Amino acid sequence: MSMTSHYLTCAGREIHYTEWGAQHPSTVIAWHGLARTGRDMDELAGHLSARGYRVICPDTIGRGLSQWSPLPQQEYCLSFFARIATELFDQLGIEKAHWVGTSMGGAIGTVCASGRLDAGMKQRILSLTLNDNAPQLAPAAIGRIRAYAGNPPAFATVLELEAFFRQVYQPYGWLSDAQWRRLTETSTRRLPDGRVTPHYDPAMVQQFISHPDDYLIWDHYDALELPVLCLRGADSDLVLPETVSEMWRRGPGLAGLLKVVEIKGCGHAPALNVPDQLAQVADFIEAAN
């Protein structure tokens, strides 16, 4: 199933997204992680579209082909990302959708589905898959991410950048050589001096500086009233076992709506690119219909 590339203006900013299976009536939003792009969701989108779903994979503002924010301190935060998501739903005519989010993408989905910022979104999201994301993240891991994300390296060649990606994203688990190459080529921008660097705005690290508690979202989690699947990388340093235990004791966990699956051989975050991971997500979505 092939994809198409599109642009919309949401919350006053140009947002890029890819669409798979446009002919299908049921929709899935697949939202990437902090320093990544929507193209990370290619395998998942292809799998879900083959199973009868329309899949929308946005690039968050400041990432990939979406516009960089002229107001990074104000706009690189979950509330603004959720506003973009709401306008994306409106402009694409999405009345109901399932949400799959890796890391940051899961947090955006939690904020949207809680209805605390926009009551209407609570009714529009049918299920929520959190790919190595939780309502509270380990401070040490946030510090690690903040350190590398705010100061992305630059290299003379694309192959050097690929080697860097293979090292820093080793916790994603197994990727084929072709998948590593696509990850690199869809995550590369060339600097004025000719070197290449990851394709995101380094100022997006302002989220952690101007909004230090942005990812502490228990209040949103507690308000969820929909099926939630948490895929935790077994070696994750971001989503700790004690946090998952707390998830069971409140919100959708207490209501019997939570399912947790540990993904062996992965840390932060599973790449959603191998049959078992794809099946976990697809089967959960179909059961939530």
N, C-alpha and C positions, 0 to 999 in steps of 0.2 A: 504494500500500500504506500503510495507516494505522498509527499507532503507539499504544501504550498506555503509561501512566505507572504506576510502581510504587515501593515502598519496602521495604527490607530492613534488618535490623540486622546489620552486619558489624564484627567486632572491637570490639563494644560501641557502635558509632556508627550512626546512621540514615543510610543511603545511598539516594539517589534514582537511578533509571535509567529509561530508556525502552526499549521493546521493539518491534521490527518483525518481521513474518513469523513470529509465534510458532508457526505450524503446521509450519514446516520443520524437518527433523532436523539439518541442519548449522548450526553456530553461528559467528558472528563477534563478537568483542569489539571495539568501536570506542571508544577512550579519548582524550579531548580534551587540550588543552595547558594550560599552567600557570595562567593567569588566565581560563580559559574554562569552558564547560559542555558537557555531552553533546549539547546541541542543535546544536552546530557540526557534528555528524555526520549531520544530517537527510538531506542529499542523498545521501551515501554509503550510509546505512542504507536509504533508499528504493530506491536502485539495486540494492543487494545482495539485498534482500528480494524484489525483482521477479525476480531471477535464482535464487531458491530457497534463500536463507539466512535463518536467524533471526539478528537483529542486536541486541545488547545495548549500550546507550550509557550508561555510568554518569556521574554527577556525582561528581568526587573530593570527599572530605571537605573542607569549607571552601569549596566552590564550588557555584554554582547552588542547587538545592533540598536538597542534602545538609547534614547537621548540621555546624556549626562545631566544631572541636576545643576542648575545655576545657584541653587540654595541648598548645598549639601547638609548643613547643620539642621535645617528644618525638614528636609524632604527624605533624607535617608533614615527612615524609621518605619516601624511596623504599621503605624496608623496611616501614614501616607501610602505605603504599599497596599494596604487594604482598601484605601480610597481608589487607587488605580484599578484594583481587582473588581471593585463594585462597578466602576464605569465600564470596564471590559465586559462584564456580564451584560450591562445595559445595552451597550453598542452592538454586541453580537447577538442580542435577543435570547440570551440564555436564561430560561426560567428556572431550571433545575440542573445541577451538575454534581458529580462526584469530584472530590479534591484529593490529589496525590501531591505531597510536598516533601522535598528533601531538605532537611535542616531548616534554613531560613524559610523555604517554601512551605514547610509544615507549620511554622509559627504564623505566617501570614494566613494560612488556611484556618488555624485555630482562632485567630482574632476575627476573621470574617464569620466563621460558623457560630461563634459565641453569640453574635447579634448585639454585643455590647456597644459597638460603634455604629452599626447600622442594623436595626431590628429586622429589616427585610431580608438581609443576607442569611439570617438564621434559618429561614424557610427555604432558601434556594440551594443550600448545600446538603446533599443526601448522605454522604459518608465522607470520612476524613482518614486518609492514610498518612501517618507521620513516619517518614523515613529517617531514622536516627535523629529524632527531634522529640522534645518533651517540654513541659511548662517551666522547667528550671534546668539550666545548663551548668556544667561544672566550670567554676571560675578559672581554673588553671588552663582548661582547653580554650576558653574564650580568650585568655591572654595569649595563648599560642597563635590562634587564628588572627587576632588583632595585630600581632607582630609581623606575620608574613603578608597579611592582606593589605596593610597600610603602606608597605614598602616593597612592591612587586619587583622582582629582578628583571634585568634586561640582558639579552644575549645577541650575539652576532648572527646566529643562524636559527632557523626553525627547528632543526634537529637538536640543537642544544636546549631549546625551550621544551621540546618533547621529553628529553632526558630529565629535565627538572620536574615536569608534570608527572612522569612515571615515579619519581622519588616521593614527591609531596603527596600524591594521591594514591600511594601504595595501599592505604587502608580501604580503598574502594573495593578491593578484592580483585579477582581475575578479570582482565580485559584482554581481548585479542590484539595483535599488532595493528590490525586495521582500525579497531576501536580506539586505541591510543593515538593513532595518526589522526582520526577524525576529531577526537577530543582536542588535540593540539591545534589543528587547522581551524576549528570553530572557536578557538579561545585565544587567537593571536591578533595583535595589532602592531603595526610598525611605527616606531618613534621617528621624529624628525631627523635624528642622526642615523637612521637606517637599521638600528637594532630592533629586535622584536621583544614584546612583553605581553603578559596576560591581558585579555581584552575586557578590562573593567576600569572604572574610575577609582583611583586610589583613595579619593576623598570619601568613598563609601564607608571607610572605617570610622567616619564621624558618628555613625550610629552608636558605636560603643563609647564615644567620648561625650557627645551631647545628650545621649539617651542611655546612660549606663545600666539602667534596669529594664531595658526594652524587652529582653527575652525572659523576664520573670513574669509569667503570664498565667499564674494559677487561677486568677479571677476569671479569665477567659475560659480556661479548661473546665473549671467548675460549672460554667454555664452551658457547656455542650450537652446536647440532647440528641445525639446521632451516633451511629456505629463508628468506632474509632479503631483503626489497626495501627499498632506501633511496631515497626520493624527496627529492632535495635541491633547494630553491629556488635557482635559478641565481644570484640576488643575495643569498643568505643570508649574514648576518654571524655566525650562530651555528654552523653546520656548515661548517668551512673545507675547501677542496680538499685540503690536506695531511692532514687527518684522514681524509677518504675514502680517500686513497691508503694510509694506514696500515690502514684497514679491509680493504683488498684483501690485505694482507700477513699477516693473522692471522685466527684464528677461522674463521667461516663463509666469509670471503673466500679464505683459503688452501685451504679444503676445497671450493671451487667452488660454494658455496651462496649466494653474494651476487650480487644484481643491483642496479645503481645507475642511476637515471634522473634527469637534471636537468630541472627544470620551468622553462621560460623564462617571463619576465614575473612571477616570484614571488621573494620573499625568504623571510623566516621568518613564517609557514609557508604553503605552498599550502593553499587552502581546501577542497580535495577536493570541488569543487562544479560542475566543468565536465566535459563528456563525456570528454575525453582523460585527465584525472586519474582519473575514475571507472573507465574501462576499464583503465587501468594496474593499479589495485588489484584489480579483479574478475578480470582475466585471470591475474594472479599467484596469487591465491587458488585459482582453479580448477585451475591447473597444479600446485599443491602438494597437491591432494586425493589 
